[in-house]
Amino acid sequence: MNSHYKTLETIYNIAHQDPNPITYLCRPREIILRQFQDWSIIQQHLELLEQEGMVITKQMDTLIISITLSGIQKVASGNFDLQQ
């Protein structure tokens, strides 16, 4: 099941316009506004993506999500199936 890559693609789309996307601090509301899924599902996706080294999450005043170089490369390669 690769639906968590849709969340990765969403994070990439949020961060990629920043001069340094790896340092962009994405907030949960940015993801929620772009995906029509429950937060609990997005959280599961984030956990899987973090295990794969595609994102880093940190708890600050709110949850902060950063895409990694591996995550950027995965989206740029298009080497995943979003339909599964």
DOGU-596677 format. One record per atom (N, C-alpha, C): residue in three letters; atom name; x, y, z negated. Coordinates in Angstrom, 2 decimals. Atoms other than C-alpha are relative to their C-alpha. Layout:
% DOGU-596677
+-----+----+---------+---------+---------+
|  aa | at |      px |      py |      pz |
+-----+----+---------+---------+---------+
| ALA | CA |       X |       Y |       Z |
...
+-----+----+---------+---------+---------+
//
This chain:
% DOGU-596677
+-----+----+---------+---------+---------+
|  aa | at |      px |      py |      pz |
+-----+----+---------+---------+---------+
| MET |  N |    0.85 |   -1.19 |    0.00 |
| MET | CA |    0.00 |    0.00 |    0.00 |
| MET |  C |    0.89 |    1.24 |    0.00 |
| ASN |  N |   -0.86 |   -1.15 |   -0.16 |
| ASN | CA |    1.62 |    3.20 |    1.18 |
| ASN |  C |   -0.73 |    1.33 |   -0.13 |
| SER |  N |    0.76 |   -1.25 |    0.09 |
| SER | CA |   -1.04 |    5.78 |    0.38 |
| SER |  C |    0.71 |    1.05 |   -0.86 |
| HIS |  N |   -0.73 |   -0.98 |    0.80 |
| HIS | CA |    1.35 |    7.38 |   -2.11 |
| HIS |  C |    0.89 |    0.88 |    0.88 |
| TYR |  N |   -0.78 |   -0.83 |   -0.91 |
| TYR | CA |    3.31 |    8.62 |    0.89 |
| TYR |  C |   -0.81 |    1.20 |    0.51 |
| LYS |  N |    0.83 |   -1.16 |   -0.34 |
| LYS | CA |    0.35 |   10.90 |    1.69 |
| LYS |  C |    0.25 |    1.10 |   -1.03 |
| THR |  N |   -0.32 |   -0.98 |    1.04 |
| THR | CA |    1.07 |   12.61 |   -1.64 |
| THR |  C |    1.40 |    0.56 |    0.23 |
| LEU |  N |   -1.34 |   -0.48 |   -0.32 |
| LEU | CA |    4.75 |   12.80 |   -0.69 |
| LEU |  C |   -0.05 |    1.00 |    1.16 |
| GLU |  N |    0.13 |   -0.90 |   -1.14 |
| GLU | CA |    3.80 |   14.38 |    2.62 |
| GLU |  C |   -0.62 |    1.34 |   -0.43 |
| THR |  N |    0.62 |   -1.23 |    0.52 |
| THR | CA |    1.60 |   16.90 |    0.77 |
| THR |  C |    1.03 |    0.85 |   -0.73 |
| ILE |  N |   -1.05 |   -0.73 |    0.73 |
| ILE | CA |    4.49 |   17.86 |   -1.54 |
| ILE |  C |    0.99 |    0.59 |    0.99 |
| TYR |  N |   -0.92 |   -0.50 |   -1.04 |
| TYR | CA |    6.77 |   18.17 |    1.48 |
| TYR |  C |   -0.60 |    1.24 |    0.69 |
| ASN |  N |    0.65 |   -1.12 |   -0.68 |
| ASN | CA |    4.25 |   20.45 |    3.22 |
| ASN |  C |   -0.06 |    1.25 |   -0.87 |
| ILE |  N |    0.00 |   -1.13 |    0.93 |
| ILE | CA |    4.11 |   22.65 |    0.13 |
| ILE |  C |    1.40 |    0.60 |   -0.11 |
| ALA |  N |   -1.36 |   -0.46 |    0.31 |
| ALA | CA |    7.88 |   22.87 |   -0.39 |
| ALA |  C |    0.85 |    0.33 |    1.22 |
| HIS |  N |   -0.94 |   -0.09 |   -1.13 |
| HIS | CA |    9.35 |   22.78 |    3.12 |
| HIS |  C |    0.24 |    1.41 |    0.52 |
| GLN |  N |   -0.21 |   -1.37 |   -0.48 |
| GLN | CA |    8.92 |   26.49 |    3.83 |
| GLN |  C |    0.91 |    0.81 |   -0.93 |
| ASP |  N |   -0.92 |   -0.65 |    0.93 |
| ASP | CA |   11.03 |   27.41 |    0.81 |
| ASP |  C |    1.43 |   -0.12 |    0.58 |
| PRO |  N |   -1.38 |    0.08 |   -0.51 |
| PRO | CA |   14.67 |   28.24 |    1.70 |
| PRO |  C |    0.75 |   -1.24 |   -0.50 |
| ASN |  N |   -0.61 |    1.21 |    0.54 |
| ASN | CA |   15.72 |   25.32 |   -0.53 |
| ASN |  C |   -1.12 |   -0.87 |   -0.58 |
| PRO |  N |    1.16 |    0.77 |    0.44 |
| PRO | CA |   12.81 |   22.86 |   -0.73 |
| PRO |  C |    0.25 |   -0.90 |   -1.21 |
| ILE |  N |   -0.31 |    0.90 |    1.11 |
| ILE | CA |   14.61 |   20.63 |   -3.23 |
| ILE |  C |   -0.16 |    0.71 |   -1.35 |
| THR |  N |    0.12 |   -0.73 |    1.26 |
| THR | CA |   14.52 |   23.38 |   -5.86 |
| THR |  C |   -1.39 |    0.59 |   -0.21 |
| TYR |  N |    1.35 |   -0.53 |    0.14 |
| TYR | CA |   10.89 |   24.34 |   -5.21 |
| TYR |  C |   -0.73 |   -0.74 |   -1.12 |
| LEU |  N |    0.73 |    0.59 |    1.13 |
| LEU | CA |    8.83 |   23.75 |   -8.36 |
| LEU |  C |   -1.49 |   -0.04 |    0.32 |
| CYS |  N |    1.39 |    0.20 |   -0.39 |
| CYS | CA |    5.49 |   22.35 |   -7.22 |
| CYS |  C |   -0.84 |   -0.28 |   -1.24 |
| ARG |  N |    0.91 |    0.20 |    1.12 |
| ARG | CA |    2.59 |   22.47 |   -9.64 |
| ARG |  C |   -1.15 |   -0.91 |    0.43 |
| PRO |  N |    1.09 |    0.93 |   -0.34 |
| PRO | CA |   -0.22 |   19.89 |   -9.81 |
| PRO |  C |   -1.15 |    0.66 |    0.76 |
| ARG |  N |    1.14 |   -0.64 |   -0.68 |
| ARG | CA |   -2.86 |   22.40 |   -8.71 |
| ARG |  C |    0.24 |    0.17 |    1.49 |
| GLU |  N |   -0.32 |   -0.14 |   -1.42 |
| GLU | CA |   -1.02 |   22.88 |   -5.42 |
| GLU |  C |   -0.30 |   -1.30 |    0.75 |
| ILE |  N |    0.28 |    1.30 |   -0.61 |
| ILE | CA |   -1.34 |   19.16 |   -4.70 |
| ILE |  C |   -1.51 |   -0.26 |    0.00 |
| ILE |  N |    1.44 |    0.25 |    0.14 |
| ILE | CA |   -4.93 |   18.91 |   -5.96 |
| ILE |  C |   -0.79 |    0.78 |    1.05 |
| LEU |  N |    0.71 |   -0.82 |   -0.98 |
| LEU | CA |   -6.02 |   21.75 |   -3.67 |
| LEU |  C |    0.13 |   -0.52 |    1.43 |
| ARG |  N |   -0.24 |    0.50 |   -1.36 |
| ARG | CA |   -4.64 |   19.93 |   -0.63 |
| ARG |  C |   -0.41 |   -1.46 |    0.21 |
| GLN |  N |    0.41 |    1.40 |   -0.10 |
| GLN | CA |   -5.76 |   16.37 |   -1.39 |
| GLN |  C |   -1.36 |   -0.19 |   -0.63 |
| PHE |  N |    1.32 |    0.27 |    0.53 |
| PHE | CA |   -9.23 |   15.09 |   -1.96 |
| PHE |  C |    0.01 |   -1.33 |   -0.74 |
| GLN |  N |   -0.11 |    1.18 |    0.85 |
| GLN | CA |   -8.31 |   12.55 |   -4.62 |
| GLN |  C |   -0.03 |    0.42 |   -1.45 |
| ASP |  N |   -0.01 |   -0.27 |    1.44 |
| ASP | CA |   -8.73 |   12.32 |   -8.35 |
| ASP |  C |    1.43 |    0.19 |   -0.47 |
| TRP |  N |   -1.31 |   -0.24 |    0.57 |
| TRP | CA |   -5.84 |   13.55 |  -10.42 |
| TRP |  C |    0.64 |   -1.30 |   -0.48 |
| SER |  N |   -0.55 |    1.27 |    0.49 |
| SER | CA |   -5.44 |   10.05 |  -11.89 |
| SER |  C |    0.67 |   -0.78 |    1.14 |
| ILE |  N |   -0.61 |    0.68 |   -1.15 |
| ILE | CA |   -4.71 |    8.66 |   -8.41 |
| ILE |  C |    1.28 |    0.71 |    0.41 |
| ILE |  N |   -1.20 |   -0.77 |   -0.33 |
| ILE | CA |   -2.26 |   11.47 |   -7.67 |
| ILE |  C |    1.11 |   -0.30 |   -1.01 |
| GLN |  N |   -0.99 |    0.34 |    1.03 |
| GLN | CA |   -0.51 |   10.70 |  -10.97 |
| GLN |  C |    0.64 |   -1.35 |    0.29 |
| GLN |  N |   -0.53 |    1.32 |   -0.34 |
| GLN | CA |   -0.15 |    7.06 |   -9.93 |
| GLN |  C |    0.97 |    0.12 |    1.18 |
| HIS |  N |   -0.87 |   -0.22 |   -1.15 |
| HIS | CA |    1.31 |    8.20 |   -6.61 |
| HIS |  C |    1.32 |    0.63 |   -0.44 |
| LEU |  N |   -1.21 |   -0.67 |    0.48 |
| LEU | CA |    3.77 |   10.49 |   -8.41 |
| LEU |  C |    0.92 |   -0.98 |   -0.72 |
| GLU |  N |   -0.80 |    1.00 |    0.71 |
| GLU | CA |    4.91 |    7.62 |  -10.63 |
| GLU |  C |    0.73 |   -0.91 |    0.99 |
| LEU |  N |   -0.62 |    0.85 |   -1.02 |
| LEU | CA |    5.54 |    5.39 |   -7.59 |
| LEU |  C |    1.11 |    0.75 |    0.75 |
| LEU |  N |   -0.99 |   -0.79 |   -0.73 |
| LEU | CA |    7.34 |    8.18 |   -5.75 |
| LEU |  C |    1.23 |    0.28 |   -0.84 |
| GLU |  N |   -1.14 |   -0.23 |    0.89 |
| GLU | CA |    9.51 |    8.91 |   -8.78 |
| GLU |  C |    0.84 |   -1.28 |   -0.12 |
| GLN |  N |   -0.72 |    1.27 |    0.07 |
| GLN | CA |   10.41 |    5.21 |   -9.06 |
| GLN |  C |    0.84 |   -0.24 |    1.25 |
| GLU |  N |   -0.72 |    0.16 |   -1.26 |
| GLU | CA |   11.46 |    5.29 |   -5.40 |
| GLU |  C |    1.04 |    1.08 |    0.23 |
| GLY |  N |   -0.97 |   -1.07 |   -0.12 |
| GLY | CA |   13.54 |    8.43 |   -5.95 |
| GLY |  C |   -0.39 |    1.08 |    0.99 |
| MET |  N |    0.48 |   -0.98 |   -0.98 |
| MET | CA |   11.38 |   10.57 |   -3.65 |
| MET |  C |   -0.36 |    1.34 |   -0.64 |
| VAL |  N |    0.33 |   -1.22 |    0.74 |
| VAL | CA |   10.31 |   13.11 |   -6.30 |
| VAL |  C |    0.57 |   -0.10 |   -1.40 |
| ILE |  N |   -0.37 |   -0.08 |    1.42 |
| ILE | CA |   11.33 |   14.25 |   -9.75 |
| ILE |  C |   -1.11 |    0.77 |   -0.68 |
| THR |  N |    1.01 |   -0.72 |    0.78 |
| THR | CA |    8.74 |   15.22 |  -12.33 |
| THR |  C |    0.60 |    0.39 |   -1.34 |
| LYS |  N |   -0.44 |   -0.51 |    1.30 |
| LYS | CA |    9.39 |   17.30 |  -15.43 |
| LYS |  C |   -1.20 |    0.63 |   -0.69 |
| GLN |  N |    1.05 |   -0.65 |    0.78 |
| GLN | CA |    7.06 |   18.37 |  -18.19 |
| GLN |  C |    0.54 |    1.29 |   -0.57 |
| MET |  N |   -0.38 |   -1.31 |    0.53 |
| MET | CA |    7.49 |   22.08 |  -18.81 |
| MET |  C |   -1.27 |    0.57 |   -0.63 |
| ASP |  N |    1.28 |   -0.51 |    0.48 |
| ASP | CA |    4.60 |   24.41 |  -19.64 |
| ASP |  C |   -1.14 |   -0.75 |    0.68 |
| THR |  N |    0.89 |    0.89 |   -0.75 |
| THR | CA |    2.84 |   22.26 |  -17.03 |
| THR |  C |    0.90 |   -1.01 |    0.70 |
| LEU |  N |   -0.79 |    0.96 |   -0.74 |
| LEU | CA |    3.94 |   19.30 |  -14.98 |
| LEU |  C |    0.61 |    0.68 |    1.22 |
| ILE |  N |   -0.72 |   -0.56 |   -1.14 |
| ILE | CA |    6.53 |   20.30 |  -12.38 |
| ILE |  C |    0.48 |   -1.16 |    0.87 |
| ILE |  N |   -0.41 |    1.04 |   -0.93 |
| ILE | CA |    7.19 |   18.22 |   -9.28 |
| ILE |  C |    0.98 |    0.59 |    1.01 |
| SER |  N |   -0.99 |   -0.41 |   -1.00 |
| SER | CA |   10.28 |   18.55 |   -7.06 |
| SER |  C |    0.22 |   -1.16 |    0.95 |
| ILE |  N |   -0.30 |    1.02 |   -0.99 |
| ILE | CA |   10.87 |   16.68 |   -3.85 |
| ILE |  C |    1.52 |   -0.16 |    0.06 |
| THR |  N |   -1.44 |    0.26 |   -0.09 |
| THR | CA |   14.29 |   15.05 |   -3.51 |
| THR |  C |    0.42 |   -0.03 |    1.48 |
| LEU |  N |   -0.51 |    0.12 |   -1.36 |
| LEU | CA |   16.51 |   14.88 |   -0.45 |
| LEU |  C |   -0.51 |   -1.28 |    0.65 |
| SER |  N |    0.53 |    1.27 |   -0.52 |
| SER | CA |   15.41 |   11.25 |   -0.05 |
| SER |  C |   -1.46 |    0.14 |    0.41 |
| GLY |  N |    1.40 |   -0.23 |   -0.33 |
| GLY | CA |   11.79 |   12.37 |   -0.08 |
| GLY |  C |   -0.15 |    0.80 |    1.28 |
| ILE |  N |    0.03 |   -0.82 |   -1.22 |
| ILE | CA |   12.43 |   15.01 |    2.57 |
| ILE |  C |    0.37 |   -0.86 |    1.20 |
| GLN |  N |   -0.44 |    0.86 |   -1.10 |
| GLN | CA |   14.27 |   12.48 |    4.73 |
| GLN |  C |   -1.07 |   -1.03 |    0.36 |
| LYS |  N |    1.06 |    0.99 |   -0.25 |
| LYS | CA |   11.44 |    9.94 |    4.34 |
| LYS |  C |   -1.12 |    0.62 |    0.83 |
| VAL |  N |    1.06 |   -0.66 |   -0.74 |
| VAL | CA |    8.82 |   12.43 |    5.53 |
| VAL |  C |    0.48 |    0.38 |    1.40 |
| ALA |  N |   -0.54 |   -0.42 |   -1.29 |
| ALA | CA |   11.05 |   13.76 |    8.31 |
| ALA |  C |    0.17 |   -1.17 |    0.96 |
| SER |  N |   -0.18 |    1.18 |   -0.85 |
| SER | CA |   11.70 |   10.23 |    9.58 |
| SER |  C |   -1.32 |   -0.52 |    0.54 |
| GLY |  N |    1.30 |    0.54 |   -0.40 |
| GLY | CA |    8.00 |    9.47 |    9.80 |
| GLY |  C |   -0.07 |   -1.50 |   -0.14 |
| ASN |  N |   -0.13 |    1.45 |    0.14 |
| ASN | CA |    8.95 |    5.96 |    8.73 |
| ASN |  C |   -0.87 |   -0.53 |   -1.14 |
| PHE |  N |    0.95 |    0.55 |    0.96 |
| PHE | CA |    5.83 |    5.14 |    6.73 |
| PHE |  C |   -1.39 |    0.04 |    0.61 |
| ASP |  N |    1.35 |    0.12 |   -0.52 |
| ASP | CA |    2.24 |    4.19 |    7.37 |
| ASP |  C |   -0.97 |    0.58 |   -1.01 |
| LEU |  N |    0.93 |   -0.66 |    0.92 |
| LEU | CA |   -0.31 |    6.54 |    5.79 |
| LEU |  C |   -1.37 |   -0.68 |   -0.03 |
| GLN |  N |    1.32 |    0.61 |   -0.09 |
| GLN | CA |   -3.25 |    4.34 |    6.76 |
| GLN |  C |   -0.19 |   -1.13 |   -0.99 |
| GLN |  N |    0.14 |    1.13 |    0.92 |
| GLN | CA |   -2.53 |    1.52 |    4.33 |
| GLN |  C |   -0.40 |    0.44 |   -1.36 |
+-----+----+---------+---------+---------+
//
